[in-house]
């Protein structure tokens, strides 16, 4: 049986591509800059990992999900993000990927 941390790790590995932003656009995933629970990577995880789907499981408390600069916190522990995902998060938070920002945010 695979744990949620392994599912997150595998998902991030599948999205560790140069066209990550384009893939998120095609999936209709957008997000908020500087928000560990509502950024595109958080929303990707919620949409693809059933155990992370409930927004109530996301937050800054221990045992909750959250996306950081280079890691994703899960109830099972921290998962390092692959390099292209880290670069994506940095670019998104700097406002370089406006097409992925929620409208009005």
SULWOJO-V760292 format. One record per backbone hydrogen bond with DSSP energy under -1.0 kcal/mol. CO is the residue of the C=O (numbers start at 1). NH is the residue of the N-H. Records with the same first field share a line. If there is no record, write none. Layout:
CO=NH + NH
This chain:
3=7
4=8
5=9
6=10
7=11
8=12
9=13
10=14
11=15
13=16
15=17
17=20
19=23
20=24
21=25
22=26
23=27
24=29
25=28
31=102
32=35
36=67
38=32
39=43
40=44
41=45
42=46
43=47
44=48
45=49
49=52
50=53
54=57
55=58
57=65
61=64
65=59
66=73
70=81
71=68
72=79
73=66
74=77
77=74
79=72
82=86
83=87
84=88
85=89
86=90
87=91
88=92
89=93
90=94
91=96
92=95
97=100
98=101
100=31
102=105
